[in-house]
């Protein structure tokens, strides 16, 4: 009886550990944009986009590739014309899961 209880406990521990380790693979990519805030105003026409992309294979900004470092951090600057603009960041993981985050900015 004790052997069965120990075997069941070991099985529960192994399944729990496997679930914890597999969660990043199952959950897909994640984008966290630090700057710019949504609906922000860029008075000088230049906007800097910074943030982190986790569990990401590729990152795209408005359809163009954006480089990320080993820790997932990204940063780039854009010169935008007057008016409104929507910045669209799309991340894809190695399994094809995709997520898109958008920020609206206004340039006077």
C-alpha positions in Angstrom: 0.0 0.0 0.0 2.8 2.4 0.9 4.5 1.6 -2.5 1.4 2.6 -4.4 1.0 5.8 -2.4 4.7 6.7 -3.2 4.3 5.8 -6.8 1.1 8.0 -7.1 2.9 10.9 -5.3 5.9 10.6 -7.7 3.5 10.5 -10.7 1.7 13.6 -9.5 5.0 15.4 -9.0 6.2 14.5 -12.4 3.0 15.5 -14.1 3.0 18.8 -12.2 6.6 19.5 -13.1 5.9 18.7 -16.8 2.9 21.0 -16.8 5.0 23.9 -15.4 7.8 23.4 -17.9 5.4 23.0 -20.8 3.3 26.2 -20.0 5.6 28.6 -21.9 5.3 26.4 -25.0 1.5 26.2 -24.8 0.8 29.8 -23.8 2.4 31.3 -27.0 4.2 34.6 -27.5 3.7 37.7 -25.4 4.4 41.4 -26.2 4.8 44.1 -23.6 5.1 47.6 -25.0 6.7 50.1 -22.5 6.7 53.1 -24.9 4.7 54.7 -26.5 1.5 54.7 -24.4 -1.7 54.2 -26.4 -3.1 57.5 -27.7 0.1 59.4 -26.9 1.2 62.6 -28.7 4.7 62.9 -30.2 5.3 66.6 -30.5 8.6 66.3 -32.4 7.5 63.7 -34.9 10.0 61.1 -33.7 8.7 58.2 -31.6 10.7 55.5 -29.8 9.2 52.1 -29.4 10.5 50.0 -26.6 9.4 46.8 -24.9 9.8 43.1 -24.5 8.7 40.1 -26.6 8.7 36.8 -24.7 8.6 33.3 -26.2 9.0 34.9 -29.7 10.7 33.7 -32.8 10.0 36.7 -35.0 8.7 40.3 -34.3 7.3 42.6 -36.9 6.6 46.4 -36.7 4.0 47.5 -39.3 5.0 44.6 -41.5 8.8 45.0 -41.2 11.1 42.9 -39.1 12.2 44.2 -35.7 15.3 42.9 -33.9 15.0 41.5 -30.4 17.9 40.7 -28.1 18.5 37.4 -26.1 16.2 38.6 -23.3 13.4 39.6 -25.7 14.0 43.4 -25.4 13.4 45.6 -28.5 13.9 49.3 -29.3 13.6 51.3 -32.4 12.8 54.9 -33.4 10.5 56.1 -36.2 10.1 59.5 -37.8 6.4 59.9 -38.5 4.6 62.5 -40.6 2.0 64.8 -39.1 -1.3 63.2 -38.3 -2.4 60.0 -36.6 -0.6 56.6 -36.9 -1.2 53.1 -35.6 1.8 51.1 -34.7 1.2 47.4 -35.0 3.6 44.9 -33.4 3.1 41.2 -34.3 5.0 38.4 -32.6 5.1 34.8 -33.8 6.5 31.8 -31.8 8.2 28.7 -33.3 4.8 26.9 -33.4 3.1 29.5 -35.5 1.1 31.1 -32.7 0.7 34.8 -33.3 -0.2 37.9 -31.2 -0.6 41.5 -32.2 -0.5 44.6 -30.1 -1.3 48.1 -31.4 -0.6 51.6 -30.2 -2.2 54.8 -31.6 -0.1 57.9 -31.7 -0.7 61.4 -32.8 1.9 63.8 -34.4 0.8 67.5 -34.5 
